[in-house]
Amino acid sequence: MKKYKICVLGGTGFVGKHLVSRLAGEGHYVRVLARHRERHRDLLVLPTVELIQANIHNESVLKKYFAGQDVIINLVGILNETCHSGKGFQRAHVQLVQKIIQACEANKVSRLLHMSALNANSKKKISHYLLSKGQAEDLAHIIDTLQVTSFRPSVIFGPGDSFFNRFFNLLRLSPFVMPLACPQARFAPVYVGDVVGAFMYSLHNASTIGQRYDLCGPRVYTLKQLVQYTGRFFSYQRKIVGLLPVLSKLQAYIMEYVPGKPFSFDNYQSLQVDSVCKGHFPAIFASKPRSIEEIVPLYLARHSQRDHFDIYRRYAQQYLRHR
Ligand SMILES: NC(=O)c1ccc[n+]([C@@H]2O[C@H](COP(=O)([O-])OP(=O)(O)OC[C@H]3O[C@@H](n4cnc5c(N)ncnc54)[C@H](OP(=O)(O)O)[C@@H]3O)[C@@H](O)[C@H]2O)c1
């Protein structure tokens, strides 16, 4: 199998770490450009991985590090911006892809694997996130000199994800009842291993060039069902109370101004469209996508074991105090 030189942007994130370790496992030479190299030293244990601190928004930096590469993989994405105008999404998604294209052209790198998102749409503004993702995807695909494959997943799950782990932590903080915005929003969660599999297949198969693949898992759930499912990993049940649309909207407006933006108005707008595919997982990737029931217990159950230890610790402290 051919060994490629691959430069990965966004290789330090959830999907990035899974993908980079698969690429290294196949013996490819992987160059990861990172904002904070020190935070991701775990990647350095992978033998063929080079981790470089770099400002990827600087075009000359990209030109320098794309030199000699066979393939570029772009996984950079944000769900929230620090401002409220959409400029942050434009910078992280659209302007970055413009710079990637220029750096590819300058170095005669012709292959780009690009991560987009399901429902990304440059023609219709659902949210700043989905609009900018759609614009970035279209921009990459109209360039003649680039051989682009795009991936458009629904929500991705797996060890280290920010979906199930986030709801797990929120449930942990909600003693009895958890209010949930947009409870009827629908998703078809797709396993990170299947998403990574699609990238790996595309790397080796020219038939994927020019294609945009929607990636969904085997089943559709409402957000409320997914949070209820997460709740099963606790020793006692919390009640999930779905908020009405007007209260969901209000919660989004308020959270928009909470530090760290745990939920935003833009997230709320993205949730107004179901994140589900029209067809099955692309047959070309020859894999039967895994379900949450097969995978999620393997990592959430580990957290809940830790929870049990916390409970034992609390009992022990109470016992010592009252002795
Ligand atoms: N996870 C999902 O459910 C899902 C679903 C659909 C599509 N996607 C898309 O898949 C891609 C990867 O998602 P993920 O879950 O792995 O996200 P993630 O864990 O948040 O990782 C995002 C990556 O992008 C980098 N990044 C973000 N903003 C940046 C900026 N302004 N400048 C430079 N680097 C920046 C991060 O670097 P740091 O490590 O320095 O923060 C990280 O490497 C994204 O494009 C996302 O939109 C994800």
The ligand as a Tripos MOL2 file, in Angstrom:
@<TRIPOS>MOLECULE
LIG
   48    52     1     0     0
SMALL
NO_CHARGES

@<TRIPOS>ATOM
      1 N1        -18.0530   16.0440   16.1380 N.am      1 LIG1
      2 C1        -19.1690   16.0610   15.4330 C.2       1 LIG1
      3 O1        -20.2490   15.6060   15.8850 O.2       1 LIG1
      4 C2        -19.1680   16.6400   14.0380 C.ar      1 LIG1
      5 C3        -20.3290   16.5100   13.2430 C.ar      1 LIG1
      6 C4        -20.3110   17.0480   11.9500 C.ar      1 LIG1
      7 C5        -19.1650   17.6730   11.4680 C.ar      1 LIG1
      8 N2        -18.0790   17.7850   12.2740 N.ar      1 LIG1
      9 C6        -16.8890   18.4730   11.7490 C.3       1 LIG1
     10 O2        -15.7690   17.6160   11.9050 O.3       1 LIG1
     11 C7        -14.6040   18.3860   12.1590 C.3       1 LIG1
     12 C8        -13.9080   17.8370   13.3840 C.3       1 LIG1
     13 O3        -14.8090   17.8570   14.4710 O.3       1 LIG1
     14 P1        -14.3250   17.4960   15.9370 P.3       1 LIG1
     15 O4        -15.5080   16.9820   16.6550 O.co2     1 LIG1
     16 O5        -13.0810   16.7130   15.8910 O.co2     1 LIG1
     17 O6        -14.0160   18.9710   16.5020 O.3       1 LIG1
     18 P2        -13.0190   19.3780   17.6500 P.3       1 LIG1
     19 O7        -12.7420   18.2730   18.5730 O.co2     1 LIG1
     20 O8        -13.5540   20.6530   18.2100 O.co2     1 LIG1
     21 O9        -11.6720   19.6970   16.8580 O.3       1 LIG1
     22 C9        -11.5910   20.7980   16.0140 C.3       1 LIG1
     23 C10       -10.1700   20.9340   15.5190 C.3       1 LIG1
     24 O10       -10.0770   22.1800   14.8130 O.3       1 LIG1
     25 C11        -9.0950   23.0100   15.4380 C.3       1 LIG1
     26 N3         -9.5670   24.3920   15.4270 N.ar      1 LIG1
     27 C12       -10.7770   24.8440   15.7970 C.ar      1 LIG1
     28 N4        -10.8430   26.1720   15.6370 N.ar      1 LIG1
     29 C13        -9.6330   26.5510   15.1600 C.ar      1 LIG1
     30 C14        -9.0880   27.8000   14.8070 C.ar      1 LIG1
     31 N5         -9.8010   28.9190   14.9000 N.pl3     1 LIG1
     32 N6         -7.8100   27.8440   14.3660 N.ar      1 LIG1
     33 C15        -7.0890   26.7100   14.2780 C.ar      1 LIG1
     34 N7         -7.5500   25.5050   14.5880 N.ar      1 LIG1
     35 C16        -8.8140   25.4290   15.0330 C.ar      1 LIG1
     36 C17        -8.9630   22.4950   16.8550 C.3       1 LIG1
     37 O11        -7.7070   22.8490   17.3700 O.3       1 LIG1
     38 P3         -7.4070   22.8680   18.9580 P.3       1 LIG1
     39 O12        -7.1240   21.4380   19.3310 O.co2     1 LIG1
     40 O13        -6.2360   23.7620   19.0930 O.co2     1 LIG1
     41 O14        -8.6440   23.4090   19.6130 O.co2     1 LIG1
     42 C18        -9.1230   20.9940   16.6270 C.3       1 LIG1
     43 O15        -7.9260   20.4520   16.1520 O.3       1 LIG1
     44 C19       -15.0550   19.8330   12.2590 C.3       1 LIG1
     45 O16       -14.8600   20.4540   11.0380 O.3       1 LIG1
     46 C20       -16.5380   19.7210   12.5520 C.3       1 LIG1
     47 O17       -17.2550   20.8400   12.0830 O.3       1 LIG1
     48 C21       -18.0440   17.2830   13.5470 C.ar      1 LIG1
@<TRIPOS>BOND
     1     1     2 1
     2     2     3 2
     3     2     4 1
     4     4     5 ar
     5     4    48 ar
     6     5     6 ar
     7     6     7 ar
     8     7     8 ar
     9     8     9 1
    10     8    48 ar
    11     9    10 1
    12     9    46 1
    13    10    11 1
    14    11    12 1
    15    11    44 1
    16    12    13 1
    17    13    14 1
    18    14    15 2
    19    14    16 1
    20    14    17 1
    21    17    18 1
    22    18    19 2
    23    18    20 1
    24    18    21 1
    25    21    22 1
    26    22    23 1
    27    23    24 1
    28    23    42 1
    29    24    25 1
    30    25    26 1
    31    25    36 1
    32    26    27 ar
    33    26    35 ar
    34    27    28 ar
    35    28    29 ar
    36    29    30 ar
    37    29    35 ar
    38    30    31 1
    39    30    32 ar
    40    32    33 ar
    41    33    34 ar
    42    34    35 ar
    43    36    37 1
    44    36    42 1
    45    37    38 1
    46    38    39 2
    47    38    40 1
    48    38    41 1
    49    42    43 1
    50    44    45 1
    51    44    46 1
    52    46    47 1
@<TRIPOS>SUBSTRUCTURE
     1 LIG1         1 GROUP 0 **** ****
